[in-house]
Amino acid sequence: MAPDSPVVEDDALSAARTRAAALGCPAITPGVGAALRFLATVLRARAVVEIGTGTGVSGLYLLRGMVADGVLTSIDVAPELQAEAKRALRSAGVAPGRTRLIMGRALDVLPRLTDGGYDLLFVDSAQADKADYATYHDEAVRLLRPGGVLAFADGTGLSELVRAVNADDRLVALALPDGLLAAAKV
């Protein structure tokens, strides 16, 4: 974290970030984390889907913004990363019932989730397959409740997605600092 960053990460987040670096697994920036926490707080999020568990950095930020009984569903194909995320969640004192870590490809898992049942869907672009962005976009519109938010982190390589989201009259989009694209479902 930059010394002039307004975001201060606690021991659990710092440890998860250190494990991510050791495993060569890019983690979201503290600025993106703060934005995700803010979005979850504003939405009073009860149900969030995350594509790309990583070592739990983004999940910790999301959970800290969600309501106390909210549930984070996180999808990843890498068992070693999900094991590290579980470790980070335990270390942060997150109750086991507040998370559902699902092993598998997001394209296989998302169709099984409830239509309109989610407040926020976050795609960690460093963890997710960029070739699947169009499908994530379509699935997000189906999964989100009206007013729910789709967020993509890591603005690199998102130009085609930005065009698609801007052209979708079911969404209102906004590009945020640190390469976060957010779109609210109308």
N, C-alpha and C positions, 0 to 999 in steps of 0.2 A: 504494500500500500504506500502511496506517495505521502511524504511527510506533511504536505499541505492539504491533504484530503480531509473533508469534513466528516467522513465516515470513519468511525472507530470500531474495529472488529474485536470481539472478545476472544477468549482463549479457544473456545470451540470452533469458531469460524477460522481463526488463525491456524489451528491444527489441521482443519479440513483443507484449507488452502495450501498448507505445506505438504500434505499428503498428495494433493493433486499435482503439485509441481514435481514431487519425487516420482510420481507415476507417469509423468509426461501428459497429464490430462488438463487441458486448459480450463481454468475456472473463470466465472464471470468477474468483472471488476467490482470493487466496492461500490462504485457509482451505480452500476446496473443493479447490484444487490439492493441498494437503498431505494432505487426506483421500483423494484419489484415489491419490496416491503410496503412502500407507499401505496402502490396500486392495490395490493391485497387489503390494506387498511381502509382505503377509500371505498372499496367494493364491499367491505365487511365480509370478506370471502369465507365461505364455509366449505367449498369444494373447489380444489385446484388440481389441474393436471399439468405435469411437468414431463417434457420429452427430453431425456438426457439427464440422468441422475447425477453423473459425475461422482465426486466424493462427498456430496451433500452441501456444498457451499450455497448454491441457489435455493435448495430446499430449506435450509435454515433461515435464509432471508424471507422466503415466502411464508413459512410457518409463523415467523415473528410478526407478520402483518395480519395474519388470519385471525378470525375469532377463536376463542379459547377451545371450542370443541370442533373446530374445522379439521378437515381431513385432506392431506396432500397425497395424490396418486402420482407416483413417479415411475417412469418407464425407461429401462435401459437394457441393452444387450450384453453388457459386460458384468459378469458375476463378481469380479474382483472390485470393480468400482461400487457396486451396490453393497458389498461387504464393508467397504470403507465408509460409505454413506451411513449405513446402520451404526457403525462405530461413532461417527460424528453426531448423529441424532441422539444416541445414548449419552454421549459425553455432554451434550447440551441439555439433557434432562427432558427430552421430548418423549411423551408417553407413547408406547407402541401403538395404541389405537388411533393415533393421529396421522399415521402414515400407512400407505399401501405401496410397497415397492414391488413392481411387477417386472419380471425378467421376460424380455422378448422385444421384437421389433414393434415400434410404434404403429406401423401400418397394419399389424396384425391385432394389436390391442385396442386401438382407438375405436374401431367399429363395434366393439363389445360394450363400450361405455354408453351411459344414458343420455339420450337426446335432451338438450336444454338443461342438463343437470349440473353445470359447472359455472363458476363465477369468473375463472381465469384459466387460460391455457398458455403455458410458457414453453417456448421452444428454445433450448440452449443450442444455438447454432454451432458451437464448438463441438458438441456431442452428437447432434442430429445430422442425418444425411441430407445435404442441400438438394439433392435430386428429388427429394420427397416433399419439398416446401409446398408445392401446389396442392398436394393431398392433405398436408397438415392444415393449410388454409381452409380447404373445404370441410374437413372434419371439425375444425374449430367452430365454424359457423353453425354446424349441426349441434355440437356439444354445448355451446355457450347459451346461457339464458339471455334474454334481452338486457342490454346494459353490461353484459359480461365483456371481458377484454382478452384479446389475443396479443401476445407479446413475443417477439423474436429478438434474441440478443445477438450481438456481433454483426454490425452493419456491413461487413465486407461480403460482397457477393450477393447482396439482397436486392439489387436493382430491379430484377424481373419480378420478385415478390412485391416490392414497393409498388410497381405499376399495377400488378394484379389486385392488391389490396385497395389502392386508390380507385380502381375501376369498379370495385364491388360496392354496389349501392346498399348492401346490407351492413356495411362497416364504415366507420369514421376513423381515419388513420391520423397518426401523429408520430413524427420521428423525434425521439428524445436524445439527449446527449449520451455519449459513450456507445453509440451504435445500437440503441434500443428502438425497435419499431413496435408501436402499440396501436391497436385498432379496437374500438368499441363496437359491439354488435348493436345495431339499431333495433 
